[in-house]
Amino acid sequence: MPKKDKLIKLECTACHRLNYYSQKNKKKIKERLELNKYCPWCRKHTLHKETK
């Protein structure tokens, strides 16, 4: 993992569980990530947002 990339957690907006971990360069991308990912707890694709 390059030194500029930081590990972030992605939380499901429907059930509020932490399902995914990802990386992002915080110097290039200032806003929080929002991705449509599959939630195994909801059993459907939902919006996942970056948490603190």
DSSP file (Angstrom, degrees, kcal/mol; ACC not computed):
  #  RESIDUE AA STRUCTURE BP1 BP2  ACC     N-H-->O    O-->H-N    N-H-->O    O-->H-N    TCO  KAPPA ALPHA  PHI   PSI    X-CA   Y-CA   Z-CA
    1    1 A M              0   0    0      0, 0.0     0, 0.0     0, 0.0     0, 0.0   0.000 360.0 360.0 360.0 124.9    0.0    0.0    0.0
    2    2 A P    >   -     0   0    0      0, 0.0     3,-0.8     0, 0.0     0, 0.0  -0.268 360.0-116.4 -62.8 154.7    1.5    3.4   -1.0
    3    3 A K  T 3  S+     0   0    0      1,-0.2     0, 0.0     3,-0.0     0, 0.0   0.761 111.5  57.3 -67.2 -25.5    2.1    5.8    1.9
    4    4 A K  T 3  S+     0   0    0     21,-0.1    22,-0.8     2,-0.0     2,-0.3   0.758  90.6  85.4 -77.7 -23.9   -0.4    8.4    0.5
    5    5 A D  E <   -A   25   0A   0     -3,-0.8     2,-0.4    20,-0.2    20,-0.2  -0.613  63.8-160.9 -83.1 135.8   -3.3    5.9    0.5
    6    6 A K  E     -A   24   0A   0     18,-2.6    18,-1.7    -2,-0.3     2,-0.3  -0.890  21.8-113.4-115.8 146.8   -5.3    5.5    3.7
    7    7 A L  E     -A   23   0A   0     -2,-0.4     2,-0.3    16,-0.2    16,-0.2  -0.626  37.9-173.5 -78.5 131.2   -7.6    2.6    4.7
    8    8 A I  E     -A   22   0A   0     14,-3.2    14,-2.3    -2,-0.3     2,-0.4  -0.892  18.6-129.4-125.5 156.6  -11.2    3.7    4.9
    9    9 A K  E     -A   21   0A   0     42,-0.4    42,-2.2    -2,-0.3     2,-0.5  -0.860  13.6-149.4-106.2 140.1  -14.4    1.8    6.1
   10   10 A L  E     -AB  20  50A   0     10,-2.9     9,-1.5    -2,-0.4    10,-1.3  -0.943  13.3-163.3-111.8 126.7  -17.6    1.7    4.1
   11   11 A E  E     -AB  18  49A   0     38,-3.1    38,-2.5    -2,-0.5     7,-0.2  -0.887  22.4-116.6-113.2 137.7  -20.9    1.4    5.9
   12   12 A C  E  >  - B   0  48A   0      5,-2.4     4,-1.2    -2,-0.4    36,-0.2  -0.510  15.6-148.5 -69.1 134.2  -24.3    0.4    4.6
   13   13 A T  T  4 S+     0   0    0     34,-2.3    -1,-0.1    -2,-0.2    35,-0.1   0.684  93.4  50.0 -79.1 -16.8  -26.8    3.2    4.7
   14   14 A A  T  4 S+     0   0    0     33,-0.3    -1,-0.1     3,-0.1    34,-0.1   0.934 129.9  12.1 -85.4 -51.9  -29.7    0.8    5.2
   15   15 A C  T  4 S-     0   0    0      2,-0.1    -2,-0.2     0, 0.0    -1,-0.1   0.507  92.4-130.2-107.8  -5.5  -28.5   -1.5    8.1
   16   16 A H     <  +     0   0    0     -4,-1.2     2,-0.3     1,-0.2    -3,-0.1   0.825  55.8 143.1  61.0  37.8  -25.4    0.6    9.2
   17   17 A R        -     0   0    0     -5,-0.0    -5,-2.4     0, 0.0     2,-0.8  -0.836  56.9-118.1-105.3 147.4  -23.0   -2.4    9.2
   18   18 A L  E     +A   11   0A   0     -2,-0.3    -7,-0.2    -7,-0.2     3,-0.1  -0.750  46.9 156.2 -84.0 109.7  -19.4   -2.1    8.1
   19   19 A N  E     +     0   0A   0     -9,-1.5     2,-0.3    -2,-0.8    -1,-0.2   0.724  52.7  34.3-107.5 -28.5  -19.1   -4.4    5.1
   20   20 A Y  E     -A   10   0A   0    -10,-1.3   -10,-2.9    17,-0.0     2,-0.4  -0.927  52.4-156.1-135.3 153.1  -16.2   -3.2    3.1
   21   21 A Y  E     +A    9   0A   0     -2,-0.3     2,-0.3   -12,-0.2   -12,-0.2  -0.976  25.2 164.4-123.1 142.3  -12.7   -1.7    3.5
   22   22 A S  E     -A    8   0A   0    -14,-2.3   -14,-3.2    -2,-0.4     2,-0.3  -0.839  28.8-116.3-145.1 179.2  -11.1    0.3    0.7
   23   23 A Q  E     +A    7   0A   0     -2,-0.3     2,-0.3   -16,-0.2   -16,-0.2  -0.929  26.9 172.8-123.9 148.9   -8.2    2.8    0.1
   24   24 A K  E     -A    6   0A   0    -18,-1.7   -18,-2.6    -2,-0.3     2,-0.9  -0.989  36.6-117.4-151.9 152.4   -8.2    6.4   -1.1
   25   25 A N  E >>  -A    5   0A   0     -2,-0.3     4,-2.5   -20,-0.2     3,-0.6  -0.800  24.3-164.1 -87.9 108.5   -5.7    9.2   -1.5
   26   26 A K  T 34 S+     0   0    0     -2,-0.9    -1,-0.2   -22,-0.8   -21,-0.1   0.676  84.9  59.8 -72.2 -17.0   -6.9   11.8    1.0
   27   27 A K  T 34 S+     0   0    0    -23,-0.3    -1,-0.2     1,-0.1     3,-0.1   0.829 115.1  33.4 -77.6 -31.6   -4.8   14.5   -0.7
   28   28 A K  T <4 S+     0   0    0     -3,-0.6     2,-0.6     1,-0.2    -2,-0.2   0.845 121.8  45.9 -90.4 -38.3   -6.5   14.1   -4.1
   29   29 A I     <  +     0   0    0     -4,-2.5    -1,-0.2     1,-0.2     4,-0.1  -0.911  59.0 170.3-112.6 107.5  -10.1   13.2   -2.9
   30   30 A K        +     0   0    0     -2,-0.6    -1,-0.2    -3,-0.1    -4,-0.0   0.850  56.2  72.6 -85.9 -36.7  -11.3   15.5   -0.1
   31   31 A E  S    S-     0   0    0      1,-0.1     2,-0.2     0, 0.0    -2,-0.0  -0.294  92.5 -92.6 -80.0 165.6  -15.0   14.4    0.0
   32   32 A R        -     0   0    0      1,-0.1     2,-0.2    18,-0.1    -1,-0.1  -0.491  42.0-110.9 -78.3 145.9  -16.3   11.2    1.4
   33   33 A L        -     0   0    0     -2,-0.2    17,-2.0    18,-0.1     2,-0.4  -0.483  27.8-171.1 -76.7 144.5  -16.8    8.2   -0.9
   34   34 A E  E     +C   49   0A   0     15,-0.2     2,-0.3    -2,-0.2    15,-0.2  -0.957  14.3 169.9-135.7 117.0  -20.2    6.9   -1.7
   35   35 A L  E     -C   48   0A   0     13,-2.6    13,-3.4    -2,-0.4     2,-0.8  -0.954  36.9-124.0-129.8 145.7  -20.5    3.6   -3.6
   36   36 A N  E     +C   47   0A   0     -2,-0.3     2,-0.3    11,-0.2    11,-0.2  -0.821  48.0 161.7 -86.1 114.4  -23.2    1.2   -4.6
   37   37 A K  E     -C   46   0A   0      9,-2.3     9,-2.6    -2,-0.8     2,-0.4  -0.858  44.4 -95.1-130.4 163.2  -22.1   -2.2   -3.2
   38   38 A Y  E     -C   45   0A   0     -2,-0.3     7,-0.2     7,-0.2     3,-0.1  -0.679  32.2-153.8 -81.4 129.6  -23.8   -5.5   -2.3
   39   39 A C  E  >> -C   44   0A   0      5,-2.5     4,-1.9    -2,-0.4     5,-1.0  -0.921   5.0-160.8-103.5 116.9  -24.8   -5.8    1.4
   40   40 A P  T  45S+     0   0    0      0, 0.0    -1,-0.1     0, 0.0     5,-0.0   0.752  91.9  53.6 -69.6 -21.8  -24.9   -9.4    2.5
   41   41 A W  T  45S+     0   0    0      1,-0.2    -3,-0.0     3,-0.1    -2,-0.0   0.881 118.0  33.6 -78.8 -39.7  -27.1   -8.5    5.5
   42   42 A C  T  45S-     0   0    0      2,-0.2    -1,-0.2     4,-0.0     3,-0.1   0.669 101.0-137.6 -84.7 -18.8  -29.7   -6.7    3.4
   43   43 A R  T  <5S+     0   0    0     -4,-1.9     2,-0.3     1,-0.2    -5,-0.1   0.851  71.5  76.4  60.1  39.8  -29.2   -9.1    0.5
   44   44 A K  E   <S- C   0  39A   0     -5,-1.0    -5,-2.5    -7,-0.1     2,-0.5  -0.969  92.4 -81.0-161.0 169.7  -29.3   -6.3   -2.1
   45   45 A H  E     + C   0  38A   0     -2,-0.3     2,-0.3    -7,-0.2    -7,-0.2  -0.686  55.7 166.3 -79.7 126.8  -27.2   -3.5   -3.6
   46   46 A T  E     - C   0  37A   0     -9,-2.6    -9,-2.3    -2,-0.5     2,-0.4  -0.873  42.7 -85.8-134.2 167.5  -27.3   -0.4   -1.3
   47   47 A L  E     - C   0  36A   0     -2,-0.3   -34,-2.3   -11,-0.2     2,-0.5  -0.620  39.8-161.2 -76.2 130.1  -25.4    2.8   -1.0
   48   48 A H  E     -BC  12  35A   0    -13,-3.4   -13,-2.6    -2,-0.4     2,-0.3  -0.961   6.4-162.5-114.7 129.5  -22.3    2.5    1.2
   49   49 A K  E     -BC  11  34A   0    -38,-2.5   -38,-3.1    -2,-0.5   -15,-0.2  -0.814  25.1-103.8-112.9 152.3  -20.7    5.6    2.6
   50   50 A E  E     -B   10   0A   0    -17,-2.0   -40,-0.2    -2,-0.3     2,-0.2  -0.510  37.3-156.5 -71.6 137.1  -17.3    6.2    4.1
   51   51 A T              0   0    0    -42,-2.2   -42,-0.4    -2,-0.2   -18,-0.1  -0.555 360.0 360.0-106.3 175.1  -17.2    6.4    7.9
   52   52 A K              0   0    0     -2,-0.2    -2,-0.0   -44,-0.1    -1,-0.0   0.472 360.0 360.0 -73.4 360.0  -14.6    8.1   10.2
